[in-house]
Amino acid sequence: MIKHIVMWNIKEEISKIEQATIKANVKGNLEGLAGKISGLEKIDVVIEPFAGSTHDMLLVSEFVSKEALEIYKDHPEHVRVADTYVRPYTCDRVCYDWE
């Protein structure tokens, strides 16, 4: 099993009110990839971190293999979600993959 973790911060210039909508959109659309990409076993997005956390959002996902993770990264549905709901609003991306 391959684990894929990503953390982001929302850009500072985005208001707190807008941040709530952005977080909900990121969560709904990334979790909506479940069942659409072969080899993606589990996907969860956490948008309510405890005080003191260093990032605003966390993605935790699991894949059946390294190859499945690579397919996910370039899959058109994932790219669409990332380009529409994640990348325009986030910064400070941190990623960690392991088996």
C-alpha positions in Angstrom: 0.0 0.0 0.0 1.3 3.4 -1.0 0.4 6.4 1.2 0.3 10.0 -0.3 0.1 12.9 2.1 -0.2 16.6 0.9 -0.6 19.7 3.0 -1.4 23.2 1.8 -1.9 26.7 3.2 -4.4 29.0 1.6 -3.0 32.2 0.2 -2.9 35.0 2.8 -4.7 37.5 0.6 -7.9 35.3 0.6 -10.4 36.4 3.2 -11.5 34.0 6.0 -15.0 33.9 4.6 -13.7 32.9 1.2 -11.3 30.3 2.8 -14.3 28.4 4.2 -15.8 28.0 0.7 -12.4 27.1 -0.8 -11.8 24.4 1.9 -15.2 22.9 1.3 -14.7 22.8 -2.4 -11.3 21.2 -2.1 -12.6 18.6 0.3 -15.7 17.8 -1.8 -13.9 17.6 -5.1 -10.8 15.7 -4.1 -12.9 13.2 -2.1 -15.2 13.0 -5.1 -12.3 11.3 -7.0 -12.9 8.1 -5.0 -14.2 5.5 -7.4 -13.1 7.4 -10.5 -9.4 6.6 -10.6 -8.2 3.0 -10.7 -5.9 2.1 -7.9 -7.0 4.9 -5.6 -8.1 3.0 -2.5 -8.8 5.8 0.0 -8.9 9.6 0.0 -9.7 12.0 2.8 -9.3 15.8 3.1 -9.1 17.4 6.5 -10.0 21.1 6.6 -10.4 21.8 10.3 -6.9 21.5 11.9 -6.3 22.0 15.6 -4.8 25.4 16.6 -1.0 25.3 16.2 -1.1 23.3 13.0 1.2 24.6 10.4 -1.1 24.1 7.4 -4.7 24.8 6.6 -5.6 21.5 4.8 -4.4 18.0 4.7 -4.9 15.2 2.0 -4.4 11.6 3.1 -4.7 9.0 0.4 -3.8 5.4 -0.3 -3.0 3.6 -3.5 -2.5 0.0 -4.5 1.0 0.6 -6.0 3.5 3.3 -7.0 2.1 3.0 -10.6 -1.4 3.8 -9.3 -0.1 6.9 -7.6 1.6 8.0 -10.9 -1.6 7.4 -12.8 -3.5 9.5 -10.2 -1.1 12.4 -10.5 -1.7 12.7 -14.3 -5.3 11.5 -14.4 -7.5 14.1 -16.2 -10.0 14.2 -13.3 -7.3 14.8 -10.7 -5.7 17.5 -12.9 -9.1 19.2 -13.4 -9.8 19.3 -9.7 -6.3 20.4 -8.8 -6.3 23.2 -11.4 -9.8 24.4 -10.6 -10.1 24.1 -6.8 -6.7 23.7 -5.3 -3.8 25.3 -7.1 -5.3 28.8 -7.7 -5.9 29.3 -3.9 -3.0 27.5 -2.2 0.6 27.9 -1.4 3.3 26.2 0.8 2.5 22.7 -0.6 4.2 19.8 1.2 4.0 16.3 -0.1 5.2 13.0 1.3 4.8 9.5 -0.3 5.8 6.2 1.2 5.1 2.5 1.3 
